């Protein structure tokens, strides 16, 4: 590829209100940086929506868009995830088909991937680990693929969020010199371009949260045992350190105690299920390791009851 003079590579980004700004920047900023380094516009992009005009995200940013193109002539299209997994605007099957029919590579991020999986199905597809709980309720999806991204024909499904950077770097490497891709990553302080088959953090991969091997192993065990929480004494035994050492490491590195951290993990998982599924609250409590006392714990942590949290989402002021 060195010395080659690639033609312009064209990208579309499909947005609906509530799009994830992290993902938008993960695409656009890298393409812009690559053009700057190459000293010419190798990559072109445009932002599109159903009706055109300004589209907002929940991070108080607006992006000007043009209407969806019925006959798109681009190389890649990114369908961005959304802060509302249930947003009907994510159902873009016909739009996706229009791109795929013209041999455009379609990259579905996070909630967009989830919607595609729920409507089209098919083995080997992935989405963000948070969204798997939604799919498990709606279509009985099992654990599913836990990779950052999977590629099947013209369709790439991806976890989105921060992994958008890795997806874009991987795509750029198909068209420009590797040294340029590496420079883009260096400017972003992205010190390791993850293979798309890498497992998602909290999705089966050994995490590196603090750099303390025993502490990170303890957190990993907590994450893997949400429904049936392990006693702290059992965690101590599995990690192979003393209770006092574990308490000290949690306090020094994470500013909390092991039991409090474990409870917070389970409550955050419960909040995701509460706000993104229609599971009964008692089932959510059991799924997150609270056979009793769920409501008081939830209220103490989030400042409102589970019932109030769900109502607030459905009936915002």
C-alpha positions as CSV (number, residue, x, y, z in Angstrom):
1,X,0.0,0.0,0.0
2,X,3.0,2.3,0.6
3,X,3.3,4.8,-2.2
4,X,-0.2,4.2,-3.5
5,X,-2.5,7.1,-4.3
6,X,-5.9,5.9,-3.1
7,X,-9.1,7.4,-4.5
8,X,-11.4,9.2,-2.2
9,X,-13.2,6.9,0.2
10,X,-16.7,8.0,1.0
11,X,-18.5,7.6,4.3
12,X,-22.1,8.2,5.4
13,X,-23.2,8.6,9.0
14,X,-26.8,7.9,9.7
15,X,-28.2,9.8,12.8
16,X,-31.4,10.0,14.7
17,X,-32.2,12.2,17.7
18,X,-30.4,10.9,20.7
19,X,-27.3,9.6,18.8
20,X,-24.2,8.8,20.7
21,X,-21.7,11.6,20.4
22,X,-18.8,9.4,21.4
23,X,-19.5,7.3,18.3
24,X,-19.9,10.3,16.0
25,X,-16.6,11.7,17.1
26,X,-15.0,8.3,16.8
27,X,-15.7,8.2,13.1
28,X,-15.3,11.9,12.0
29,X,-12.3,12.9,14.1
30,X,-10.2,10.0,12.8
31,X,-11.1,10.6,9.1
32,X,-10.3,14.3,9.6
33,X,-6.9,13.4,11.2
34,X,-6.1,11.0,8.4
35,X,-6.8,13.7,5.8
36,X,-4.6,16.1,7.7
37,X,-1.7,13.7,7.9
38,X,-2.0,12.7,4.2
39,X,-2.2,16.4,3.2
40,X,-5.2,15.7,1.0
41,X,-8.8,14.7,1.5
42,X,-8.5,10.9,1.1
43,X,-11.7,10.5,3.1
44,X,-15.0,12.3,2.6
45,X,-18.1,12.0,4.8
46,X,-21.6,13.4,5.3
47,X,-24.2,13.2,8.0
48,X,-27.7,12.1,7.1
49,X,-31.1,11.7,8.9
50,X,-34.6,10.8,7.9
51,X,-35.7,14.4,7.2
52,X,-32.4,16.3,7.2
53,X,-31.8,19.4,9.4
54,X,-30.3,19.6,12.8
55,X,-30.2,16.3,14.9
56,X,-29.4,16.4,18.6
57,X,-27.7,14.0,20.9
58,X,-28.1,13.7,24.7
59,X,-24.7,15.4,25.2
60,X,-26.2,18.8,24.1
61,X,-24.6,18.8,20.7
62,X,-26.3,19.2,17.3
63,X,-25.2,18.0,13.9
64,X,-26.6,19.4,10.6
65,X,-27.7,16.6,8.3
66,X,-29.1,16.0,4.8
67,X,-32.0,13.6,4.1
68,X,-31.3,9.9,3.6
69,X,-30.1,9.2,0.0
70,X,-32.3,6.7,-1.8
71,X,-29.4,5.8,-4.2
72,X,-26.3,6.2,-2.0
73,X,-22.9,6.0,-3.7
74,X,-20.5,5.6,-0.8
75,X,-18.0,2.9,0.3
76,X,-19.1,2.8,4.0
77,X,-22.1,3.7,6.1
78,X,-22.1,4.0,9.9
79,X,-25.5,3.6,11.6
80,X,-24.9,5.2,15.0
81,X,-26.2,3.9,18.3
82,X,-28.7,5.8,20.4
83,X,-29.2,6.8,24.0
84,X,-32.7,5.3,23.8
85,X,-32.5,1.7,22.8
86,X,-36.2,1.6,22.0
87,X,-36.1,4.6,19.6
88,X,-38.2,3.6,16.6
89,X,-35.9,5.5,14.4
90,X,-33.3,2.7,14.8
91,X,-35.5,0.5,12.5
92,X,-33.6,1.3,9.3
93,X,-34.0,-2.0,7.5
94,X,-34.9,-0.5,4.1
95,X,-32.2,2.2,4.3
96,X,-29.6,-0.5,5.2
97,X,-30.8,-2.7,2.3
98,X,-30.4,0.2,-0.1
99,X,-26.8,0.6,0.9
100,X,-26.0,-3.1,1.0
101,X,-27.6,-3.6,-2.5
102,X,-25.0,-1.1,-3.8
103,X,-22.2,-3.0,-2.2
104,X,-21.7,-0.5,0.6
105,X,-20.2,-1.9,3.8
106,X,-22.7,-1.2,6.6
107,X,-21.4,-0.8,10.1
108,X,-24.0,-0.9,12.8
109,X,-23.0,0.4,16.2
110,X,-24.3,-0.6,19.6
111,X,-28.1,-0.1,19.7
112,X,-28.3,0.0,15.9
113,X,-26.7,-3.4,15.9
114,X,-29.2,-4.6,18.5
115,X,-32.1,-3.4,16.5
116,X,-30.8,-5.1,13.4
117,X,-30.2,-8.4,15.3
118,X,-33.7,-8.3,16.8
119,X,-35.4,-7.6,13.4
120,X,-33.1,-9.7,11.1
121,X,-31.5,-12.3,13.5
122,X,-28.6,-14.4,12.3
123,X,-25.7,-16.1,14.1
124,X,-22.4,-14.5,14.8
125,X,-23.5,-10.9,15.3
126,X,-22.5,-8.7,18.2
127,X,-23.6,-5.6,20.1
128,X,-22.6,-3.8,23.2
129,X,-22.7,-6.0,26.3
130,X,-25.3,-3.7,27.9
131,X,-27.7,-4.4,25.1
132,X,-27.6,-8.1,25.3
133,X,-30.0,-8.0,28.3
134,X,-32.5,-6.3,26.1
135,X,-32.2,-8.9,23.4
136,X,-32.4,-11.7,25.9
137,X,-35.8,-10.5,26.9
138,X,-37.1,-9.6,23.4
139,X,-35.9,-12.5,21.3
140,X,-34.4,-15.0,23.8
141,X,-30.9,-14.3,22.7
142,X,-28.3,-16.2,24.7
143,X,-24.9,-14.9,25.7
144,X,-24.2,-14.1,22.0
145,X,-21.0,-13.0,20.4
146,X,-18.9,-10.9,22.8
147,X,-16.4,-9.6,20.2
148,X,-15.9,-5.8,19.6
149,X,-17.2,-6.3,16.1
150,X,-18.1,-9.1,13.6
151,X,-18.2,-8.9,9.8
152,X,-20.7,-11.0,7.8
153,X,-20.9,-10.1,4.1
154,X,-21.8,-6.4,3.8
155,X,-22.8,-6.1,7.5
156,X,-20.5,-5.3,10.4
157,X,-22.1,-5.3,13.8
158,X,-20.1,-3.6,16.6
159,X,-20.2,-2.8,20.3
160,X,-19.8,0.9,19.4
161,X,-18.9,3.4,22.0
162,X,-15.1,3.4,22.4
163,X,-14.6,0.5,20.1
164,X,-15.7,2.7,17.3
165,X,-12.2,4.0,17.2
166,X,-10.8,0.5,16.6
167,X,-13.4,-0.2,13.9
168,X,-12.5,3.0,12.0
169,X,-8.8,2.4,12.3
170,X,-9.2,-1.1,11.0
171,X,-11.2,0.2,8.0
172,X,-8.7,3.0,7.3
173,X,-5.9,0.4,7.2
174,X,-7.6,-1.1,4.1
175,X,-7.1,2.1,2.2
176,X,-4.1,4.1,3.4
177,X,-0.5,3.2,4.6
178,X,-0.2,1.5,8.0
179,X,2.2,4.3,9.1
180,X,-0.6,6.8,8.6
181,X,-3.1,4.7,10.6
182,X,-0.5,4.4,13.4
183,X,0.0,8.1,13.4
184,X,-3.7,8.7,13.7
185,X,-3.8,6.3,16.7
186,X,-0.8,8.1,18.2
187,X,-2.4,11.5,18.0
188,X,-5.5,10.1,19.7
189,X,-3.3,8.6,22.4
190,X,-4.8,5.3,21.4
191,X,-1.9,3.1,22.2
192,X,-3.2,-0.2,21.0
193,X,-5.5,-0.9,18.0
194,X,-7.7,-3.8,19.1
195,X,-8.4,-6.6,16.7
196,X,-12.2,-6.6,16.0
197,X,-12.4,-10.1,17.3
198,X,-11.1,-9.0,20.8
199,X,-13.6,-9.6,23.6
200,X,-15.4,-6.6,25.1
201,X,-14.4,-5.6,28.6
202,X,-17.2,-6.9,30.9
203,X,-18.1,-9.3,28.1
204,X,-15.7,-12.1,28.8
205,X,-12.3,-10.4,28.7
206,X,-9.9,-10.2,31.6
207,X,-10.2,-6.6,32.5
208,X,-7.3,-4.2,33.5
209,X,-9.0,-1.7,35.7
210,X,-6.3,-0.7,38.3
211,X,-3.1,-2.5,37.2
212,X,-3.3,-4.5,40.5
213,X,-3.6,-8.1,39.3
214,X,-5.3,-9.4,42.4
215,X,-7.7,-6.4,42.6
216,X,-8.5,-6.7,38.9
217,X,-9.2,-10.4,39.3
218,X,-11.5,-9.7,42.2
219,X,-13.5,-7.2,40.2
220,X,-13.7,-9.6,37.3
221,X,-15.1,-12.3,39.6
222,X,-17.7,-9.8,40.8
223,X,-18.7,-9.0,37.3
224,X,-19.0,-12.6,36.4
225,X,-21.2,-13.4,39.4
226,X,-24.0,-10.8,39.5
227,X,-27.0,-13.0,39.8
228,X,-25.5,-15.2,42.6
229,X,-23.1,-12.9,44.3
230,X,-20.0,-14.6,45.9
231,X,-19.4,-13.9,49.6
232,X,-16.5,-11.6,50.2
233,X,-14.7,-14.5,52.0
234,X,-15.0,-16.6,48.9
235,X,-13.6,-13.8,46.8
236,X,-10.7,-13.5,49.2
237,X,-10.0,-17.3,48.8
238,X,-10.2,-17.2,45.0
239,X,-8.0,-14.2,44.7
240,X,-5.5,-15.6,47.2
241,X,-4.9,-12.6,49.4
242,X,-6.0,-11.7,52.9
243,X,-9.2,-9.9,53.7
244,X,-7.3,-7.0,55.1
245,X,-5.2,-6.7,52.0
246,X,-8.3,-6.7,49.8
247,X,-9.9,-4.0,51.9
248,X,-6.8,-1.9,51.7
249,X,-6.5,-2.3,47.9
250,X,-10.1,-1.4,47.3
251,X,-9.8,1.7,49.5
252,X,-6.5,2.8,47.9
253,X,-7.3,2.2,44.3
254,X,-11.1,2.6,44.1
255,X,-12.0,4.6,47.2
256,X,-14.5,2.1,48.5
257,X,-14.9,-1.2,50.2
258,X,-15.3,-4.5,48.4
259,X,-18.9,-5.1,49.5
260,X,-19.9,-1.6,48.5
261,X,-18.3,-1.9,45.1
262,X,-19.9,-5.2,44.5
263,X,-23.3,-3.9,45.4
264,X,-22.9,-0.9,43.1
265,X,-22.0,-3.2,40.2
266,X,-25.2,-5.1,40.8
267,X,-27.3,-2.0,41.2
268,X,-25.9,-0.5,38.0
269,X,-26.8,-3.7,36.1
270,X,-30.3,-3.6,37.7
271,X,-30.7,0.0,36.5
272,X,-29.8,-1.0,32.9
273,X,-32.4,-3.7,33.0
274,X,-35.0,-1.5,34.6
275,X,-34.7,1.3,32.1
276,X,-34.1,-0.7,28.9
277,X,-36.4,-3.7,29.3
278,X,-39.9,-4.4,30.5
279,X,-38.8,-7.1,32.9
280,X,-40.8,-7.1,36.2
281,X,-38.9,-5.4,39.0
282,X,-38.9,-8.5,41.2
283,X,-37.3,-10.4,38.3
284,X,-34.7,-7.7,37.9
285,X,-33.9,-7.8,41.6
286,X,-33.3,-11.6,41.5
287,X,-31.3,-11.4,38.3
288,X,-29.0,-8.9,40.0
289,X,-28.5,-10.8,43.3
290,X,-31.2,-9.1,45.4
291,X,-33.6,-11.8,46.8
292,X,-34.6,-9.1,49.3
293,X,-34.0,-5.5,50.0
294,X,-33.7,-4.4,46.4
295,X,-35.8,-1.2,46.6
296,X,-34.1,0.3,49.7
297,X,-30.7,-0.4,48.2
298,X,-31.7,1.1,44.9
299,X,-33.2,4.2,46.5
300,X,-30.1,4.7,48.7
301,X,-27.8,4.5,45.7
302,X,-29.9,6.3,43.0
303,X,-32.1,8.6,45.1
304,X,-35.4,7.2,43.9
305,X,-37.2,3.9,43.9
306,X,-37.1,1.5,41.0
307,X,-40.7,2.2,40.2
308,X,-40.0,5.9,40.2
309,X,-37.0,5.5,38.0
310,X,-38.9,3.6,35.4
311,X,-41.8,6.0,35.5
312,X,-39.4,9.0,35.1
313,X,-38.0,7.4,31.9
314,X,-41.4,6.8,30.4
315,X,-43.0,10.1,31.5
316,X,-40.2,12.7,31.4
317,X,-41.1,16.1,32.6
